[in-house]
């Protein structure tokens, strides 16, 4: 079925026509505004834009800046994050439609790092469902904040690896058109339009991107992304901002990859050509900022989102799941088709009060906060066939819900001009429910469970020298058991939350040319949850302890001749299971000392930059060490009895070359060669092998009216 047919099947006009019409209508309204943008739209930042914001945080801080995004021209948020210290990506396709992000030895196949957009949770379900189903588009991002350490407890849940916050662009007066084309039929066009009121007290604008590609290995997609954003001052002390976003992506991707013989032969066909992963999301964020007085500010964020993920997969022929075509093993698909379809809705309130005061005879910076959130997921499985695609019998119809409340408080005691100590505590309380709509009340169609977590932490910063700030902290982090595990089989599985005690100690410094940061970290993790659908006999239980410890180091230097160098490396010698783990039959499942999956020992990045007048270029090198794809630490790549592939993924190095040239103040052109050396590598394993994208080319231009 083509994209237009998909849209018609959903009802009404294709979304790309609807959103384009909305964009044109909104753009026609903007010329009524004029003048400079003088309003800073309120939002909740993880780090903040103040000059000294990073130095106040008792933890590791990394920011992917707007300048870096413009120079490197990543196709996805994952591509933008892969050069951040401590981060490892488990690629599935070059457009990164689903998220696979690991931090500090936590598996990139799990979801133990909180991901936000403008302070709002990105995962469709923090408590009720998988967090991989929505990955924001990079085209509307201004920068990316990455926070690790004790300051993470201001947010939650799932902050074991830290917090990643995507910051969207702020409207600027004028209209900008940009576009790029590339390998595999890649085509992208973006419209940015903005303006302000004559008084400068109100701003607004829109950002619209449409992109499509035939895709590496013919894994094509068609994507639309619209963001409308604006705000205004309410008197002299209050500001309000609103953001509306709508996204849709119809992607010809699957959980299935190619077989080993096909990979070795350099095959580039789609291993599941009839599978479709259909995603759309609508969201509204409402921000309010009130400067109560010179020392007190209240920020309140109200957010709502609705996300759907329809995943239509063809099953293989029973008894003959594979076939040989032209001498290569391929999946042998039959006529059975399943729709694994999920719909999420979330509404939440996050309010934070910041106070500067002189209690205890000291300078203090206090932050108090509350979050109330309600989530719901409708999880359906539809049994269809090739003859009647995307319609059929409902085989599963479950509604998962979660209501959560969080309170947090922290105080930064500024003991003197060099030393500050920041203790804090967060309390998370939540109740999860499940309703099976295919059962009657008499059959027992409901289940529920609840939990409360107290999460303390303390951090410090000490300015030992002008170029050396020491920082460190100890804090507890947690991630909830999701409904599908906690309430599997419509009974409370008595699962405790995943918990970790995190410790880090580091030093950082910078001047006009030099910048550096070195951090040692340890995560003592217990109660890892092994999902019920993990294709293993070890199910519905807390899986025991893991230990993660290592070192991050980053350095950058700007030379006087236009050249610059930025390098970082993450060394994680320990990312292991602690204690033997046994399955429900009493057999040894994972021996103590085995390495955690998708947690390479080394990850390193090097960027050589050059700027001369209007020209900016960068040569970026990314190294990922060998990693295991299963907890048994299988070495040889092979298919197991459940159809999943396991084995050790070899190390690989990729090189990207990017350039940007400003023709004049209005026009700039850019280009990129990704995987410059055409490295052939295995990116990850699932039901088959995900192949790393081959060498590709992109060229584009941006014009500002």
C-alpha positions, 0 to 999 in steps of 0.5 A: 500500500502506498503512502496516499492509500495509508492516509486514506485508510486512516480517514480524510485527506492525507496528513501532509496535505492537511499540515501543509495547508495549516502551515500556509495559513499560519505563514500568511498571518505572520507578515502582520507582525514586525519588529525584533524578537525581544521576548524569551519564551518561557520553558523548563530547561535542564541546564539553562542558558545563563553564562554560569549555568553549567558551573552551578551544576554538580554533575556532568554537563554536555550541550550540543549547540546550534552551531554544531547542529548547523555544521554537522547537519545530522539526519536525526537526534541520535546522530547528533548525540553519538558524539556526546561523552558517555552516550552510545547509540544502537542504530536500526536505520539512518533516520532513527525513527525509534530511539535506542540510546545508552548512557554509561554502560546501560544497555542501548536496548533499554530505556533508563535515561529520561528524554525530554523536549523543552522539559516535557517527557518524550517517551509515549509512556513513562509508566505504561509502555515502551519509550522507543516509539517516538523520536523527535525530529532534529530539524526543529531543534536549537540545541540538546542538553545532556545532564548526568549526576546528582542534579538529575533527581530534579526530573524523573522517573527513569533518570538512572542514566541521566537526562537528555533535553531537546530544546526546540527553536525559538521563532525569529522574524522573517521567513527561511526556506531550506532543503537538502537532497541525498543518497537513496532518494532523500529529499527534505524541505523546511519552512521557518517563519516568524515575527513579533508584535510592534511592541516586541512583547509577543512573538510567534512562528512555525516550523514545518518539515517534510522529508521522504526517502527510498531508504538504505536497503529500501527502508523508505519513509515519508515524514511530516513535522509541524511546530507552531510556537509563540508567546507574549508578556503579560504585564512586566512580570509574567510571560506565557508561551504555547507550543503545538506540534504534529508529527507523522511518519510512515516507515517501511521498517521492521524488527527483522534484518538480513541473515548472515550470508546475505550480510556477508554477500553485501545484500542491500534489499529490505528483509521485510518489504511489506512491514510498516511502522506508522507513527503520529503524535500531536502535542500541546505545551503551555508554559507560564513564567512569573517573576514574583520578585527579584529573587523568586520565580515560578515556572509552570508547564501544562502538557498534553500529547497523543501518540499512535504507533501502528505496526503491521508485520507479516508472519513467516510460513509455519514450519518454513520461516526461511527460504533461499533466493538467488543463493541467499537466505531470506525470510519466507513470509506467508499471508498472515498479518498482525497489527501490533497497534498502540495508542497513548495519551498523556496529560501532565503538570510540572511546576517549579518555584526558584528562590534566592535567599539568605537563610542560615547566614548563607547565600541559597538557591532553592528549587521546589517542584511538583509534577502530576501526570496521568497516562493511558495506553490502548494496546491492541493486536489485530489479526489480518491477512494479505487479502484483507490488510489492516483490518481483522479480528481483535486478538488483544485489547488491553488498556493500561493506565498510570497516575503519578505524583512527584515532589522534589526539593533541593537547596544550593548552599553557597558556602563561599565564592568557591564552594557550593553544596546541593542536597535534594530529595525527590518522592515519586508515587504512582498507581498502575492499572490494567483492563482487559476489554476482551474479558468480563468483570466476572472473569476478572478483567482488572489488575492494579499495583502501586509504589512510592519511591524516595530518591535522595541525593547530594552534590557539590562544586568547588572552584579549586583554580581558575581553570579547575572546578571539581564537582561530584555527587551521590544520588539514588535513581529509579525506573518503574516497572512498566504495566506490561511487566508489573501486571502481566497476566492480570495479576500483580507480579510484585515487582520492585522498581529498578534502582541504582545508587550513582556516584561521580567525581569530576573536574572541568575548566575552560578559557577562550581556547581550551576546554576539558572535562574528566569524570569518574562514575559508578552506578550500582544497579539493583532490581533490573527487570527482565520483561515478560516479552524478552523471548527468554525463560527468565520472565516477570521478575527482578533480575538482580544487580549490575555494576557499571563504572568507568571514566569519561574524558573530553578536551577541545582546543581552538587554534589561532589559524582557524583549526580546532580539535574536539576529542572525547572517550568513554572507558567502561571496563565494568558493565556486568551482572553481579550474581548468577541469575536463574530462570523460572525452571531453576537453570542458570540463565546469566552467569555472574560477571557477564557483560551487559548487552549493548554496552561497549567498553570503549566509545571515542569521538574526534572532530577536526574543524576548520573555519575561515571566513564564510567556510566551516568544515568538520571531519568527525570520527566515531569509534564503537568498541565490540559489544554483546547483543545478549546477556549470555554473551554469545560470541558467534552470530546465530539465530536462536530457537525464537528467531532472534539473532545473538552474538558479538558485534565487532567494533567499527569506526565511521568517518563523516565529512561536513561543510557549510559555506555562507554565500552572503547574509541570506544564503548558505549552502552545505554538504556532507559525506556520511561514512566517508570510508564506506565502512561495512559493519553490523550496527545491531541484532534483532530478528536478523542483522541491522546493517550500518548505512553505507557511504551516502552524500547530502547537499543542501541550501538555506535562504533567509528572506 
